[in-house]
Amino acid sequence: MTAQDSPLARKLGAYLSLSKAELTVLESFHGERRSFPGGKELIHEGQPAPSAFVLFEGWASSFKVLRDGGRQIVDFQIPGDFLGLSNVLLRKSDHCIESITDIKASQFDAADLFGAIETCPRIASAVLWAASSDEAAAVERLVSLGRRDALERMAHFLLELGARLKQVGLATRQSYACPLSQYHLADALGLSPVHVNRVLRQLREDGLLTFRNGRVVFDDFDRLVTLCDFDMAYLDYEGPVLKTSSWEARKGTKTEATPQGGTERI
C-alpha cells in the first residue's frame, strides 16, 4: 500500500489536497508496520509515552479504567486514525489503548512528527484538523451520554461511525462491517449489555437499522437521521478546505503553463 492509497492519506485528504511532496512525507508514517493480535494493550494509562501509532488495518479502542474495574470507552479507532497522538506531547498517557481486532500499525515519535511538519508545514494543519474533528466527535458523544435517550444515542453513534468509515473507503451509505460487540457498545454508550440488546432489537423491528453478524445495515437511513437529529457537519467531511499551498494562499496567485513551456503568474 502506497501513502497515496492509505487510510491516513484519505483521512487527511478530507481537509487537505495532498501534493506529491506531502504524500512523500506521509511515507515516513508508513515505516515498519507492527502486527498486534486482538485484545492487545498498546498503551496503558500512566505509562511514559514518547511515541504514538498510525492505524492501517483493524480496529482499536481508547478507554479509562475506574477503581472498581469499570471501563468507559471514550473512542474507537479505525484505519487512518492516530493512536495516542497526544502522547508525543504529554509526559504520560492519560488513557489506555487496546486493539479490538488483529491490527497493523506503524509507530512514530515526536521527532518523526515534527520532522514531517518542518518539511511540509501544511501537514501540521491537516493533523490539527484531524485532532479538531476528533474533539468535535467527542463533544457529540458527551451530548449523547448526557441528553440523548438510548435509541437516539445508539442511532447517532452508528451513523457517526458509518460516516467516519465512509471517509476512508470502508463503508457505503447503506452499510459497513463492524466488529464491535454489545459489550463494546455498552461501555461506549453508558448502557448495560442487556439494554444494548433491547435497543438494537427495537431499531431493527422499527425498520431503521440491523446490526447482525458483524455488519451494520441502514434499513431506512433518512428516518434514522431524523430520529437522532444527526447532522454530520461537525465531522467536516465536505471536501478539502486547503486546495493550494500556503504560499499561494498568502499571495493570492496561481501559475499556468506558458506557450513556451514555462509558467507565468496570473
C-alpha positions in Angstrom: 0.0 0.0 0.0 1.4 3.4 -1.0 0.9 6.6 1.0 -1.5 7.9 -1.6 -3.8 4.8 -1.2 -3.5 4.6 2.6 -6.4 5.3 5.0 -4.2 8.1 6.6 -4.0 9.9 3.3 -7.7 9.5 2.7 -8.4 10.9 6.1 -6.1 13.9 5.9 -7.2 14.4 2.3 -10.6 15.3 3.5 -9.0 18.5 4.7 -6.0 19.0 2.5 -5.4 18.3 -1.2 -2.1 16.5 -0.7 0.7 17.3 -3.1 3.3 14.7 -4.2 5.8 16.2 -1.8 3.3 15.9 1.1 2.5 12.3 0.1 6.2 11.6 0.2 6.4 13.0 3.7 3.5 10.8 4.8 5.6 7.8 3.8 7.5 8.5 7.0 4.4 7.3 8.8 4.3 4.2 6.8 7.6 2.8 8.3 8.0 -0.5 9.8 4.5 -1.8 10.5 3.8 -3.9 13.5 1.1 -6.5 13.9 -0.8 -6.9 17.1 -3.5 -9.5 18.0 -6.9 -8.5 19.1 -7.1 -7.7 22.8 -3.5 -6.4 23.0 -2.9 -3.3 25.1 -0.7 -1.0 23.1 -0.6 1.9 25.6 -1.7 1.8 29.2 -2.7 4.8 31.3 0.1 6.4 33.2 3.0 4.9 31.2 5.7 7.2 29.8 4.5 7.6 26.2 7.0 9.2 23.9 5.5 7.6 20.8 2.2 7.0 19.0 0.9 4.9 16.2 -1.0 5.2 12.9 -3.6 2.5 12.4 -3.6 0.9 9.0 -5.7 -2.2 9.4 -8.2 -3.3 12.1 -10.0 -1.6 15.0 -8.9 -0.3 18.4 -10.4 1.4 21.4 -9.3 4.0 23.9 -10.7 3.9 27.4 -10.3 4.7 31.0 -10.5 2.1 33.8 -12.1 3.1 37.1 -11.1 1.9 40.6 -13.9 -0.6 40.7 -12.8 -2.2 37.4 -15.4 -0.5 35.3 -14.4 0.7 31.9 -15.5 3.7 29.9 -14.7 3.6 26.2 -14.0 7.1 25.0 -13.4 6.4 21.3 -13.0 3.7 18.7 -10.1 3.9 16.2 -10.4 2.8 12.6 -7.9 2.7 9.8 -6.4 6.1 9.2 -6.7 7.2 12.8 -3.8 8.1 15.1 -3.4 6.1 18.3 -2.3 8.2 21.2 -1.4 11.3 19.2 -1.3 13.4 22.4 1.3 11.0 23.8 4.0 12.7 21.7 3.4 15.9 23.6 2.4 14.7 27.1 4.8 13.1 29.5 2.4 10.3 30.3 -0.5 8.7 28.6 -3.9 9.7 30.1 -5.8 6.7 28.9 -5.4 3.1 27.6 -5.5 1.9 24.0 -6.2 -1.7 23.1 -6.7 -3.5 19.8 -10.2 -4.9 19.2 -9.3 -7.0 16.2 -5.9 -8.0 14.8 -4.3 -4.8 13.7 -1.4 -3.4 11.8 0.0 -0.1 12.9 3.1 2.0 12.4 4.9 3.6 15.3 6.3 7.1 15.3 7.7 9.5 17.8 7.9 13.3 18.3 10.9 13.6 16.1 9.1 11.9 13.2 6.0 14.1 13.6 7.9 17.4 14.0 10.3 16.5 11.1 7.3 15.9 8.8 5.8 19.3 9.9 9.1 21.1 9.4 9.4 19.6 5.9 5.8 20.3 4.9 4.1 22.8 7.2 0.6 22.1 5.7 0.8 18.6 7.3 0.6 20.4 10.6 -2.7 22.0 9.7 -4.1 18.6 8.5 -3.1 16.9 11.7 -4.6 19.8 13.7 -7.8 19.3 11.6 -7.9 15.6 12.4 -7.5 16.3 16.1 -10.2 19.0 15.9 -12.5 16.6 14.2 -11.9 14.0 16.9 -12.7 16.7 19.5 -15.9 17.6 17.8 -17.0 13.9 17.8 -16.1 13.7 21.5 -18.4 16.6 22.2 -21.3 14.9 20.4 -20.7 11.7 22.4 -20.8 13.8 25.6 -24.1 15.2 24.5 -25.3 11.7 23.8 -24.3 10.4 27.2 -25.9 13.4 28.9 -29.0 14.2 26.9 -30.0 11.7 24.3 -32.1 8.7 25.1 -30.8 5.1 24.5 -32.4 4.9 21.0 -31.1 8.3 19.9 -27.7 7.5 21.4 -27.3 4.3 19.5 -28.5 5.7 16.2 -26.3 8.7 16.4 -23.2 6.6 17.3 -23.7 4.1 14.5 -24.4 6.9 11.9 -21.2 8.7 13.0 -19.2 5.6 12.8 -20.5 4.9 9.3 -19.5 8.5 8.2 -16.0 8.0 9.6 -15.6 4.7 7.8 -17.0 6.0 4.5 -14.4 8.8 4.6 -11.6 6.1 4.4 -13.4 3.9 1.9 -14.7 1.3 4.3 -18.4 2.0 4.2 -21.2 2.9 2.0 -24.3 4.9 2.7 -26.2 1.6 3.2 -23.9 -0.5 5.4 -20.5 -1.3 6.8 -18.6 -4.1 8.6 -18.4 -3.6 12.3 -16.5 -5.9 14.8 -17.9 -4.3 17.9 -19.6 -6.5 20.5 -22.6 -5.5 22.6 -20.1 -5.1 25.5 -18.1 -2.6 23.5 -21.3 -0.6 22.7 -22.4 -0.8 26.3 -19.0 0.6 27.6 -19.0 3.4 25.0 -22.7 4.5 25.3 -23.2 4.2 29.1 -25.7 1.3 28.8 -25.8 -2.2 30.0 -25.3 -5.1 27.5 -28.9 -6.1 28.1 -30.1 -2.6 27.3 -27.9 -2.5 24.2 -29.6 -5.7 23.0 -33.0 -4.3 23.5 -32.2 -1.0 21.7 -30.8 -2.8 18.7 -33.8 -5.1 18.6 -36.2 -2.1 18.7 -34.2 -0.3 15.9 -34.5 -3.5 13.8 -38.2 -4.0 14.5 -38.8 -0.4 13.6 -37.2 -0.9 10.3 -34.4 1.6 10.9 -31.2 -0.5 11.1 -30.0 -4.0 11.5 -26.8 -4.9 13.3 -26.2 -8.6 12.9 -23.2 -10.9 12.1 -20.7 -8.1 12.3 -22.5 -5.8 9.9 -24.5 -2.6 10.3 -27.2 -2.1 7.7 -29.2 1.1 7.5 -32.6 -0.1 6.6 -34.0 3.5 6.5 -31.2 6.0 6.6 -33.3 9.1 6.4 -35.7 8.1 9.2 -32.6 7.1 11.3 -31.1 10.6 10.8 -34.4 12.2 11.8 -34.7 10.0 14.9 -31.4 11.3 16.4 -31.2 14.6 14.7 -27.9 13.6 13.1 -26.0 16.4 11.3 -22.6 15.3 10.1 -21.5 18.9 9.6 -19.5 18.6 12.8 -17.3 16.0 11.1 -16.4 18.5 8.3 -16.2 15.9 5.5 -17.4 18.1 2.7 -14.1 18.1 0.8 -10.6 19.6 1.2 -10.5 23.1 2.8 -6.9 23.7 1.7 -6.5 23.2 -2.0 -3.5 25.4 -2.6 -0.1 25.7 -0.9 0.1 28.2 2.0 2.4 30.4 -0.2 -0.1 30.5 -3.0 -2.9 31.2 -0.5 -1.0 34.2 1.0 -0.1 35.6 -2.4 -3.4 35.0 -3.9 -1.7 33.8 -7.1 -1.5 30.7 -9.2 0.6 29.6 -12.1 -0.3 28.5 -15.6 1.8 26.9 -18.3 3.0 29.4 -20.9 3.2 28.6 -24.6 7.0 28.3 -24.2 6.5 25.6 -21.6 7.4 27.9 -18.6 5.0 29.4 -16.2 3.5 32.9 -15.6 1.7 34.4 -12.7 -1.9 35.4 -13.2 
